């Protein structure tokens, strides 16, 4: 790739006239990145930040799969139409930036991520930095599916990275709640709750339906789904100006509140409250057992090592668009309910401190983490 002088005027941001690039910007100079989870909340901001603030970055390969009757090209168009990216697509002077995005058809839950041999060879040849963000985030996800996506997908990323000729850093994005059964969580990796390979072998012959039968049971007096639209349940009614997607999320949460984990299933997941945190903990173990072969980091978003607390990732603070958010987890849903006037009171402990962190600060740390890993691969 063509090298650029370090001090030039960039019309789309990054390095301004008279400024020299930072050490992190220099690290990404002419280096290509592979991302999973680019269409997720953090992934969108990560993609936007790399394009805007690393002017000499190589290509950005993003794994993307067809979804909801949309082709991968249509999904890319939808991704670039997001408020945090749309200005890059609409501005003529930004067209060179968009050429850095390379689509890689695939699916993190499939063997070898469903990537074609031709694409795999290109990734092996060109990629230097890998960000693995893709995961199923549903707390009540079927264990087999969560294991295949969160653990099997992580293993597939590792196997690809082992063949990359110029790999400098693999950053696995976990969660600050991966070790939630512990009262204090250090910056370290903990023993797995179960043998990953043995659990996978046991679940492989089982159907998703069979796995669901051993997981949970519902309260016998469960309300029918249609009644969840009523104001008596506390759900925002029709005509309140919110989408069906948000309603679906509320309904799912209400179903989870009425769900009981079967005792036999607790023998599998132990003290973890759901399949999401359980499989993310197992994925950390998979990363750790391969750390002697690869320059890796486990990135737990929103964890403060100084006070040993975890935070919730919220909307953008400063860039690229203050206040932007596209998810309804954590504190977002009750805040939205308050704004709409549908949630007028709540039972809270006023002595507690809410630890929150904006997504752009998380992404800035994520980008810096890859640089830090590359600077000390043996650490």
C-alpha contacts under 8 A as a table, 3 or more apart, distances in Angstrom:
res1	aa1	res2	aa2	distance
1	X	30	X	6.58
1	X	58	X	7.77
2	X	30	X	7.98
3	X	30	X	7.32
3	X	56	X	7.98
4	X	56	X	7.24
5	X	8	X	6.57
6	X	20	X	5.78
6	X	21	X	5.93
7	X	15	X	7.18
7	X	16	X	7.76
7	X	17	X	6.77
7	X	18	X	6.12
7	X	19	X	5.73
7	X	20	X	4.96
7	X	21	X	6.92
8	X	15	X	6.95
8	X	16	X	6.71
8	X	17	X	5.41
8	X	18	X	6.83
8	X	19	X	7.51
9	X	15	X	6.46
9	X	16	X	4.93
9	X	17	X	4.19
9	X	18	X	7.45
10	X	13	X	5.66
10	X	14	X	6.56
10	X	15	X	5.84
10	X	16	X	5.81
10	X	17	X	7.25
10	X	55	X	7.45
11	X	93	X	7.18
12	X	52	X	6.64
12	X	93	X	7.36
12	X	94	X	6.42
13	X	16	X	6.69
13	X	52	X	5.64
13	X	53	X	6.38
13	X	55	X	7.63
14	X	52	X	5.66
14	X	53	X	4.04
14	X	54	X	5.87
14	X	55	X	5.53
15	X	19	X	6.14
15	X	20	X	6.76
15	X	21	X	5.97
15	X	53	X	7.47
15	X	55	X	6.99
16	X	19	X	5.52
21	X	25	X	5.84
21	X	26	X	6.41
22	X	25	X	5.12
22	X	26	X	6.18
23	X	26	X	4.97
23	X	27	X	6.14
24	X	27	X	4.96
24	X	28	X	6.61
24	X	368	X	6.71
24	X	371	X	6.44
25	X	28	X	5.35
25	X	29	X	6.38
25	X	53	X	7.44
25	X	54	X	5.21
25	X	55	X	7.49
25	X	56	X	7.52
25	X	57	X	7.96
26	X	29	X	4.99
26	X	56	X	7.89
27	X	31	X	7.69
27	X	371	X	6.50
28	X	31	X	5.15
28	X	32	X	7.64
28	X	54	X	6.67
28	X	56	X	6.92
28	X	57	X	5.17
28	X	58	X	7.56
29	X	54	X	7.49
29	X	55	X	7.75
29	X	56	X	4.70
29	X	57	X	4.79
29	X	58	X	6.83
30	X	56	X	5.89
30	X	57	X	5.01
30	X	58	X	4.49
31	X	57	X	5.63
31	X	58	X	4.82
31	X	59	X	7.39
31	X	126	X	7.92
31	X	127	X	6.94
31	X	128	X	5.85
31	X	129	X	7.42
32	X	57	X	6.49
32	X	58	X	4.38
32	X	59	X	4.68
32	X	60	X	5.77
32	X	61	X	7.56
32	X	126	X	6.28
32	X	127	X	4.80
32	X	128	X	5.67
32	X	129	X	6.60
33	X	58	X	7.31
33	X	59	X	6.35
33	X	60	X	4.78
33	X	61	X	6.01
33	X	127	X	5.52
33	X	128	X	6.14
33	X	129	X	4.81
33	X	130	X	5.70
33	X	131	X	7.57
34	X	60	X	5.90
34	X	61	X	4.62
34	X	62	X	5.91
34	X	63	X	7.70
34	X	123	X	7.62
34	X	127	X	6.38
34	X	129	X	6.37
34	X	130	X	4.78
34	X	131	X	6.31
35	X	38	X	6.23
35	X	60	X	7.32
35	X	61	X	6.14
35	X	62	X	4.86
35	X	63	X	6.31
35	X	130	X	5.95
35	X	131	X	4.89
35	X	132	X	5.94
35	X	133	X	7.24
36	X	43	X	7.89
36	X	62	X	6.00
36	X	63	X	5.17
36	X	64	X	7.53
36	X	108	X	7.88
36	X	131	X	6.52
36	X	132	X	5.06
36	X	133	X	5.38
36	X	134	X	5.08
37	X	40	X	5.44
37	X	43	X	5.58
37	X	62	X	7.84
37	X	63	X	7.18
37	X	64	X	7.78
37	X	132	X	6.97
37	X	133	X	4.81
37	X	134	X	3.87
37	X	135	X	7.26
38	X	42	X	7.67
38	X	43	X	4.02
38	X	44	X	5.53
38	X	46	X	7.67
38	X	47	X	6.75
38	X	62	X	6.31
38	X	63	X	7.36
38	X	64	X	7.73
38	X	133	X	7.50
38	X	134	X	7.65
39	X	43	X	5.75
39	X	44	X	5.72
39	X	64	X	7.88
39	X	79	X	6.43
40	X	43	X	4.89
40	X	44	X	5.99
40	X	134	X	7.67
41	X	44	X	5.64
41	X	45	X	6.92
41	X	325	X	7.51
41	X	326	X	6.60
41	X	327	X	6.96
42	X	45	X	5.31
42	X	46	X	6.10
42	X	133	X	8.00
42	X	359	X	6.55
42	X	363	X	6.94
43	X	46	X	4.97
43	X	47	X	6.08
43	X	133	X	6.92
44	X	47	X	5.22
44	X	48	X	6.16
44	X	79	X	7.70
44	X	84	X	7.50
44	X	85	X	7.94
45	X	48	X	5.00
45	X	49	X	5.98
45	X	84	X	7.13
45	X	320	X	7.77
45	X	359	X	7.54
45	X	360	X	6.73
45	X	363	X	6.88
46	X	49	X	5.13
46	X	50	X	6.15
46	X	363	X	5.62
46	X	367	X	7.89
47	X	50	X	5.32
47	X	51	X	6.24
48	X	51	X	5.30
48	X	52	X	6.11
48	X	84	X	6.78
48	X	85	X	6.12
48	X	320	X	7.47
49	X	52	X	5.16
49	X	53	X	5.64
49	X	54	X	7.61
49	X	320	X	7.60
49	X	363	X	7.79
49	X	364	X	7.91
50	X	53	X	5.50
50	X	54	X	5.28
50	X	55	X	7.98
50	X	57	X	7.68
51	X	54	X	6.00
51	X	55	X	6.76
51	X	57	X	7.76
51	X	97	X	6.55
52	X	55	X	6.65
54	X	57	X	5.59
58	X	100	X	6.63
59	X	99	X	7.96
59	X	100	X	4.44
59	X	101	X	5.96
59	X	102	X	6.70
60	X	100	X	5.73
60	X	101	X	4.88
60	X	102	X	5.97
61	X	101	X	5.97
61	X	102	X	4.65
61	X	103	X	5.90
61	X	104	X	6.40
62	X	101	X	7.20
62	X	102	X	6.31
62	X	103	X	5.40
62	X	104	X	5.75
63	X	103	X	6.43
63	X	104	X	4.76
63	X	105	X	5.94
63	X	106	X	5.90
63	X	107	X	7.35
64	X	72	X	6.29
64	X	75	X	7.93
64	X	103	X	6.86
64	X	104	X	6.14
64	X	105	X	5.33
64	X	106	X	5.74
64	X	107	X	6.79
65	X	71	X	7.64
65	X	72	X	5.78
65	X	105	X	5.66
65	X	106	X	5.24
65	X	107	X	5.50
66	X	69	X	6.97
66	X	70	X	5.56
66	X	71	X	4.83
66	X	72	X	5.08
66	X	75	X	7.33
67	X	70	X	5.30
67	X	71	X	6.98
67	X	72	X	7.84
67	X	75	X	7.80
70	X	73	X	7.96
70	X	74	X	5.76
70	X	75	X	6.27
71	X	74	X	5.14
71	X	75	X	6.22
72	X	75	X	4.89
72	X	76	X	6.13
72	X	103	X	7.86
72	X	105	X	6.95
73	X	76	X	5.11
73	X	77	X	6.29
74	X	77	X	5.02
74	X	78	X	6.18
75	X	78	X	4.97
75	X	79	X	6.04
76	X	79	X	4.89
76	X	80	X	6.13
77	X	80	X	5.20
77	X	81	X	6.16
78	X	81	X	4.98
78	X	82	X	6.72
79	X	82	X	5.53
79	X	85	X	7.57
80	X	85	X	5.22
80	X	86	X	5.38
80	X	88	X	7.80
80	X	89	X	6.48
81	X	85	X	6.29
81	X	86	X	4.58
81	X	89	X	7.47
82	X	85	X	5.40
82	X	86	X	5.50
83	X	86	X	5.32
83	X	87	X	7.56
83	X	321	X	7.62
84	X	87	X	7.57
84	X	320	X	5.93
84	X	321	X	6.10
84	X	324	X	7.78
85	X	88	X	5.66
85	X	89	X	7.02
86	X	89	X	5.20
86	X	90	X	6.24
87	X	90	X	5.10
87	X	91	X	6.00
88	X	91	X	5.62
88	X	94	X	5.34
88	X	95	X	7.20
88	X	97	X	7.61
88	X	98	X	7.24
89	X	92	X	7.69
89	X	94	X	6.90
89	X	95	X	6.86
89	X	98	X	7.17
90	X	94	X	7.91
91	X	94	X	5.42
91	X	95	X	7.03
92	X	95	X	5.50
93	X	96	X	7.24
94	X	97	X	5.29
94	X	98	X	6.77
95	X	98	X	5.22
95	X	99	X	6.56
96	X	99	X	5.20
96	X	100	X	7.13
97	X	100	X	5.60
97	X	101	X	7.79
98	X	101	X	5.59
99	X	102	X	7.46
104	X	115	X	7.14
104	X	119	X	6.86
105	X	114	X	7.49
105	X	115	X	6.29
105	X	116	X	7.89
106	X	110	X	7.89
106	X	113	X	5.58
106	X	114	X	4.55
106	X	115	X	4.97
106	X	116	X	7.94
107	X	110	X	5.54
107	X	113	X	4.96
107	X	114	X	5.44
107	X	115	X	7.62
108	X	111	X	7.92
108	X	112	X	7.89
108	X	113	X	4.53
108	X	114	X	7.27
108	X	134	X	7.19
108	X	149	X	6.13
108	X	153	X	5.01
108	X	156	X	7.88
109	X	113	X	6.26
109	X	145	X	7.99
109	X	148	X	5.68
109	X	149	X	4.47
109	X	150	X	7.97
109	X	152	X	6.91
109	X	153	X	5.59
110	X	113	X	4.81
110	X	114	X	5.37
110	X	148	X	8.00
110	X	153	X	7.52
111	X	114	X	5.87
111	X	156	X	7.21
112	X	115	X	6.31
112	X	156	X	5.38
112	X	157	X	7.86
112	X	160	X	7.89
113	X	153	X	6.77
113	X	156	X	6.39
113	X	157	X	7.74
115	X	119	X	6.37
115	X	120	X	6.29
116	X	119	X	5.30
116	X	120	X	6.15
117	X	120	X	5.04
117	X	121	X	6.17
118	X	121	X	5.28
118	X	122	X	6.45
119	X	122	X	5.10
119	X	123	X	6.19
120	X	123	X	5.09
120	X	124	X	6.11
120	X	160	X	7.66
121	X	124	X	5.06
121	X	125	X	6.14
122	X	125	X	5.05
122	X	126	X	6.01
123	X	126	X	5.34
123	X	127	X	5.34
123	X	164	X	7.07
124	X	127	X	6.19
124	X	160	X	7.34
124	X	161	X	7.46
124	X	163	X	5.90
124	X	164	X	4.03
124	X	165	X	5.98
124	X	166	X	7.89
125	X	164	X	6.33
125	X	165	X	5.97
125	X	166	X	7.36
126	X	164	X	7.81
126	X	165	X	7.75
126	X	166	X	7.19
127	X	130	X	7.45
127	X	164	X	6.82
127	X	165	X	7.96
127	X	166	X	6.58
127	X	167	X	6.52
128	X	164	X	7.55
128	X	165	X	8.00
128	X	166	X	5.13
128	X	167	X	4.15
128	X	168	X	5.28
128	X	169	X	6.86
129	X	167	X	6.04
129	X	168	X	5.81
129	X	169	X	5.01
129	X	170	X	6.02
129	X	370	X	7.10
130	X	161	X	7.91
130	X	169	X	6.32
130	X	170	X	4.71
130	X	171	X	6.19
131	X	170	X	6.14
131	X	171	X	5.05
131	X	172	X	6.22
131	X	173	X	7.38
132	X	154	X	7.59
132	X	157	X	7.50
132	X	170	X	7.59
132	X	171	X	6.28
132	X	172	X	4.97
132	X	173	X	6.00
133	X	172	X	6.67
133	X	173	X	5.22
133	X	174	X	7.76
134	X	150	X	7.77
135	X	149	X	6.14
135	X	150	X	5.24
136	X	141	X	7.59
136	X	146	X	6.36
136	X	149	X	6.55
136	X	150	X	6.59
136	X	276	X	7.39
137	X	141	X	7.88
137	X	276	X	6.22
138	X	141	X	5.17
138	X	276	X	6.41
139	X	274	X	5.55
139	X	275	X	6.02
139	X	276	X	4.99
139	X	277	X	7.62
140	X	256	X	7.18
140	X	274	X	6.22
140	X	275	X	6.26
140	X	276	X	7.25
141	X	145	X	6.97
141	X	146	X	5.98
141	X	275	X	6.25
141	X	276	X	7.02
142	X	145	X	5.36
142	X	146	X	6.02
142	X	208	X	6.87
142	X	211	X	7.06
142	X	212	X	6.18
142	X	275	X	7.33
143	X	146	X	5.01
143	X	147	X	5.88
143	X	211	X	6.99
143	X	212	X	7.73
143	X	215	X	7.95
143	X	275	X	5.82
144	X	147	X	5.10
144	X	148	X	6.10
144	X	200	X	7.89
144	X	203	X	6.26
144	X	204	X	7.65
144	X	208	X	6.60
144	X	211	X	6.88
145	X	148	X	5.04
145	X	149	X	6.11
145	X	208	X	7.44
146	X	149	X	5.21
146	X	150	X	5.65
146	X	151	X	7.54
146	X	275	X	6.71
146	X	276	X	6.86
146	X	279	X	6.60
147	X	150	X	5.46
147	X	151	X	5.13
147	X	152	X	6.34
147	X	200	X	7.46
147	X	279	X	5.90
148	X	151	X	5.80
148	X	152	X	4.59
148	X	153	X	6.46
149	X	152	X	5.55
149	X	153	X	4.95
149	X	154	X	7.65
150	X	153	X	5.58
150	X	154	X	6.17
150	X	279	X	6.10
150	X	280	X	6.34
150	X	283	X	6.47
151	X	154	X	5.12
151	X	155	X	6.30
151	X	279	X	6.34
151	X	280	X	7.22
151	X	282	X	6.59
151	X	283	X	4.78
151	X	286	X	7.39
152	X	155	X	5.08
152	X	156	X	6.23
153	X	156	X	5.02
153	X	157	X	6.31
154	X	157	X	5.12
154	X	158	X	6.31
154	X	283	X	6.45
154	X	286	X	7.50
154	X	287	X	7.62
155	X	158	X	5.03
155	X	159	X	6.28
155	X	283	X	7.99
155	X	286	X	6.76
155	X	287	X	7.75
156	X	159	X	5.17
156	X	160	X	6.34
157	X	160	X	5.18
157	X	161	X	6.18
158	X	161	X	5.01
158	X	162	X	6.25
158	X	287	X	7.62
158	X	290	X	7.75
159	X	162	X	5.22
159	X	163	X	7.02
160	X	163	X	5.58
160	X	164	X	6.74
161	X	164	X	5.07
161	X	167	X	7.01
161	X	170	X	7.62
161	X	294	X	7.77
162	X	293	X	7.56
162	X	294	X	6.99
164	X	167	X	5.54
167	X	170	X	7.68
167	X	295	X	7.86
168	X	295	X	6.42
168	X	370	X	7.90
168	X	373	X	7.53
168	X	374	X	5.07
168	X	377	X	7.78
169	X	294	X	7.75
169	X	295	X	5.14
169	X	296	X	5.76
169	X	297	X	7.72
169	X	370	X	5.44
169	X	371	X	7.50
169	X	373	X	5.85
169	X	374	X	5.54
169	X	377	X	7.90
170	X	294	X	7.54
170	X	295	X	6.18
170	X	296	X	4.70
170	X	297	X	6.43
170	X	370	X	7.02
171	X	296	X	5.75
171	X	297	X	4.89
171	X	298	X	6.06
171	X	299	X	6.63
171	X	366	X	7.84
171	X	369	X	7.46
171	X	370	X	6.29
172	X	287	X	7.76
172	X	296	X	7.50
172	X	297	X	6.17
172	X	298	X	4.98
172	X	299	X	5.88
173	X	298	X	6.19
173	X	299	X	4.81
173	X	300	X	6.16
173	X	301	X	7.27
174	X	178	X	7.08
174	X	280	X	6.24
174	X	284	X	7.20
174	X	298	X	6.50
174	X	299	X	5.71
174	X	300	X	4.95
174	X	301	X	7.05
175	X	178	X	5.44
175	X	277	X	7.74
175	X	280	X	7.15
175	X	299	X	7.49
175	X	300	X	4.61
175	X	301	X	5.70
175	X	302	X	8.00
176	X	179	X	7.33
176	X	180	X	7.82
176	X	300	X	4.79
176	X	301	X	5.77
176	X	302	X	6.31
176	X	303	X	5.67
176	X	310	X	5.86
176	X	311	X	7.59
177	X	180	X	4.75
177	X	277	X	6.27
177	X	310	X	7.41
178	X	277	X	4.88
178	X	278	X	6.75
178	X	280	X	5.63
178	X	281	X	4.80
179	X	182	X	5.92
179	X	185	X	6.79
179	X	190	X	7.99
179	X	277	X	7.46
179	X	281	X	6.47
180	X	183	X	7.41
180	X	272	X	6.93
180	X	277	X	7.59
181	X	271	X	5.76
181	X	272	X	6.09
182	X	185	X	6.36
184	X	308	X	6.18
184	X	309	X	7.67
185	X	188	X	7.93
185	X	308	X	6.42
185	X	309	X	7.96
186	X	305	X	7.00
186	X	308	X	7.15
187	X	305	X	6.92
189	X	284	X	7.04
189	X	285	X	7.05
189	X	288	X	7.06
190	X	285	X	7.45
191	X	285	X	7.10
192	X	195	X	6.89
192	X	196	X	7.83
192	X	281	X	6.98
192	X	282	X	5.87
192	X	285	X	6.11
193	X	269	X	7.21
193	X	270	X	7.09
193	X	282	X	7.37
194	X	199	X	7.33
194	X	268	X	7.46
195	X	198	X	5.36
195	X	199	X	6.15
196	X	199	X	5.28
196	X	200	X	6.18
196	X	282	X	6.74
197	X	200	X	5.12
197	X	201	X	6.21
198	X	201	X	5.15
198	X	202	X	6.30
199	X	202	X	5.16
199	X	203	X	6.30
200	X	203	X	5.27
200	X	204	X	5.97
201	X	204	X	5.32
201	X	205	X	7.61
202	X	205	X	6.83
202	X	206	X	7.71
203	X	206	X	5.29
203	X	211	X	7.54
204	X	207	X	7.83
206	X	210	X	6.04
206	X	211	X	6.54
207	X	210	X	5.17
207	X	211	X	6.37
208	X	211	X	5.14
208	X	212	X	6.19
209	X	212	X	5.07
209	X	213	X	6.42
210	X	213	X	5.22
210	X	214	X	6.95
211	X	214	X	5.51
211	X	215	X	6.52
212	X	215	X	5.11
212	X	216	X	6.82
213	X	216	X	6.65
213	X	217	X	7.84
214	X	262	X	6.90
214	X	264	X	7.10
214	X	265	X	6.12
215	X	261	X	6.01
215	X	262	X	5.87
215	X	264	X	7.87
215	X	265	X	5.31
216	X	259	X	6.41
216	X	260	X	5.51
216	X	261	X	4.48
216	X	262	X	5.25
216	X	265	X	7.73
217	X	259	X	5.92
217	X	260	X	5.44
217	X	261	X	6.58
217	X	262	X	6.70
218	X	222	X	6.87
218	X	258	X	5.98
218	X	259	X	4.75
218	X	260	X	6.15
219	X	222	X	5.38
219	X	258	X	5.75
219	X	259	X	6.50
219	X	260	X	7.39
222	X	258	X	6.99
223	X	227	X	6.61
223	X	228	X	7.32
224	X	227	X	5.62
224	X	228	X	7.15
225	X	228	X	5.40
225	X	229	X	7.87
225	X	251	X	7.60
226	X	229	X	6.15
227	X	230	X	5.68
228	X	233	X	6.07
228	X	235	X	6.73
228	X	251	X	6.77
229	X	233	X	7.49
229	X	235	X	6.13
229	X	236	X	7.14
229	X	237	X	5.68
229	X	238	X	7.53
230	X	233	X	5.98
230	X	234	X	7.44
230	X	235	X	6.65
230	X	236	X	7.80
230	X	237	X	6.23
231	X	234	X	5.22
231	X	235	X	5.79
231	X	236	X	6.57
231	X	237	X	6.16
232	X	235	X	7.61
234	X	342	X	7.88
234	X	343	X	7.83
235	X	247	X	7.76
235	X	250	X	7.07
236	X	240	X	6.71
236	X	247	X	7.63
236	X	337	X	7.76
236	X	342	X	6.47
237	X	240	X	6.22
238	X	241	X	7.68
239	X	242	X	7.59
240	X	340	X	7.59
242	X	246	X	6.77
242	X	247	X	7.71
243	X	246	X	5.41
243	X	247	X	6.62
244	X	247	X	4.89
244	X	248	X	6.10
245	X	248	X	5.11
245	X	249	X	6.47
246	X	249	X	5.09
246	X	250	X	6.38
246	X	328	X	7.37
247	X	250	X	5.08
247	X	251	X	6.14
248	X	251	X	5.05
248	X	252	X	6.10
249	X	252	X	5.08
249	X	253	X	6.25
249	X	328	X	7.84
250	X	253	X	5.08
250	X	254	X	6.29
251	X	254	X	5.10
251	X	255	X	6.25
252	X	255	X	5.06
252	X	256	X	6.23
253	X	256	X	4.98
253	X	257	X	6.26
254	X	257	X	5.02
254	X	258	X	6.59
255	X	258	X	5.24
255	X	259	X	6.33
256	X	259	X	4.93
261	X	265	X	6.65
261	X	266	X	6.84
262	X	265	X	5.30
262	X	266	X	6.48
263	X	266	X	5.05
263	X	267	X	6.76
264	X	267	X	5.38
264	X	268	X	7.32
265	X	268	X	5.27
265	X	269	X	6.64
266	X	269	X	5.24
266	X	270	X	5.14
266	X	271	X	7.42
267	X	270	X	5.48
269	X	272	X	5.74
269	X	273	X	7.84
269	X	274	X	7.68
269	X	275	X	7.39
269	X	278	X	6.32
272	X	275	X	7.57
272	X	277	X	6.54
272	X	278	X	5.62
273	X	277	X	7.35
273	X	278	X	7.69
274	X	277	X	6.01
274	X	278	X	6.32
275	X	278	X	4.96
275	X	279	X	5.91
276	X	279	X	5.50
276	X	280	X	6.19
277	X	280	X	5.09
277	X	281	X	6.17
278	X	281	X	5.30
278	X	282	X	6.50
279	X	282	X	4.91
279	X	283	X	6.10
280	X	283	X	4.96
280	X	284	X	6.34
281	X	284	X	5.17
281	X	285	X	6.64
282	X	285	X	5.08
282	X	286	X	6.45
283	X	286	X	4.94
283	X	287	X	6.32
284	X	287	X	5.11
284	X	288	X	6.13
284	X	298	X	6.96
285	X	288	X	4.93
285	X	289	X	6.17
286	X	289	X	5.42
286	X	290	X	6.62
287	X	290	X	5.39
287	X	291	X	6.16
287	X	296	X	7.62
287	X	298	X	7.60
288	X	291	X	5.01
289	X	292	X	7.26
290	X	293	X	5.67
290	X	294	X	6.65
291	X	294	X	5.23
291	X	295	X	6.69
291	X	296	X	6.04
292	X	295	X	7.89
294	X	377	X	7.85
295	X	373	X	6.36
295	X	374	X	6.89
295	X	377	X	4.90
295	X	378	X	7.16
296	X	373	X	6.67
296	X	377	X	7.63
297	X	369	X	7.58
297	X	370	X	7.75
297	X	373	X	6.75
299	X	366	X	7.25
299	X	369	X	7.99
300	X	303	X	6.25
301	X	313	X	7.48
301	X	362	X	6.22
302	X	310	X	5.79
302	X	311	X	4.81
302	X	312	X	6.24
302	X	313	X	6.37
302	X	356	X	7.37
302	X	357	X	6.10
302	X	362	X	6.88
303	X	308	X	7.28
303	X	309	X	6.14
303	X	310	X	4.52
303	X	311	X	6.06
304	X	307	X	5.91
304	X	308	X	5.70
304	X	309	X	5.66
304	X	310	X	6.29
304	X	311	X	7.77
305	X	308	X	5.00
305	X	309	X	7.24
309	X	355	X	7.79
310	X	355	X	6.86
311	X	354	X	7.56
311	X	355	X	4.53
311	X	356	X	4.71
311	X	357	X	6.32
312	X	330	X	6.43
312	X	331	X	7.85
312	X	355	X	6.52
312	X	356	X	4.70
312	X	357	X	6.12
313	X	330	X	7.85
313	X	356	X	5.97
313	X	357	X	5.04
313	X	358	X	5.66
313	X	359	X	5.66
313	X	362	X	7.76
314	X	325	X	7.27
314	X	330	X	7.93
314	X	331	X	7.94
314	X	332	X	7.55
314	X	356	X	6.62
314	X	357	X	5.99
314	X	358	X	4.89
314	X	359	X	5.78
315	X	322	X	7.65
315	X	323	X	5.34
315	X	324	X	5.40
315	X	325	X	4.78
315	X	358	X	5.39
315	X	359	X	5.81
316	X	319	X	6.41
316	X	320	X	7.54
316	X	321	X	6.53
316	X	322	X	5.10
316	X	323	X	4.97
316	X	324	X	5.34
316	X	325	X	6.77
316	X	358	X	5.29
316	X	359	X	5.37
316	X	360	X	5.50
317	X	321	X	7.83
317	X	322	X	5.12
317	X	323	X	6.15
317	X	358	X	5.52
317	X	359	X	7.39
317	X	360	X	6.49
317	X	361	X	7.78
318	X	321	X	6.50
318	X	322	X	4.90
318	X	323	X	7.89
318	X	360	X	7.21
319	X	322	X	5.88
319	X	360	X	6.48
321	X	324	X	5.80
327	X	332	X	7.60
328	X	331	X	7.85
328	X	332	X	5.26
328	X	333	X	5.28
329	X	332	X	5.80
329	X	333	X	6.30
330	X	333	X	6.98
331	X	334	X	5.82
331	X	335	X	6.27
332	X	335	X	5.19
332	X	336	X	6.08
333	X	336	X	5.08
333	X	337	X	6.19
334	X	337	X	4.87
334	X	338	X	6.19
334	X	343	X	6.99
335	X	338	X	5.08
335	X	339	X	6.23
336	X	339	X	5.03
336	X	340	X	6.18
337	X	340	X	5.23
337	X	341	X	6.17
337	X	342	X	5.15
337	X	343	X	4.86
338	X	341	X	4.97
338	X	342	X	5.97
338	X	343	X	4.78
338	X	344	X	6.16
339	X	342	X	7.70
340	X	343	X	7.63
341	X	344	X	6.30
343	X	346	X	7.58
349	X	352	X	5.80
350	X	353	X	7.94
357	X	361	X	7.00
357	X	362	X	7.25
358	X	361	X	5.55
358	X	362	X	6.67
359	X	362	X	4.97
359	X	363	X	6.23
360	X	363	X	5.06
360	X	364	X	6.10
361	X	364	X	5.10
361	X	365	X	6.30
362	X	365	X	5.26
362	X	366	X	6.21
363	X	366	X	4.80
363	X	367	X	6.22
364	X	367	X	5.31
364	X	368	X	6.33
365	X	368	X	5.05
365	X	369	X	5.98
366	X	369	X	5.04
366	X	370	X	6.79
367	X	370	X	5.69
367	X	371	X	6.97
368	X	371	X	5.17
368	X	372	X	6.24
369	X	372	X	4.95
369	X	373	X	6.15
370	X	373	X	5.15
370	X	374	X	6.28
371	X	374	X	5.23
371	X	375	X	6.34
372	X	375	X	5.14
372	X	376	X	6.67
373	X	376	X	5.44
373	X	377	X	5.56
374	X	377	X	5.42
376	X	379	X	5.59
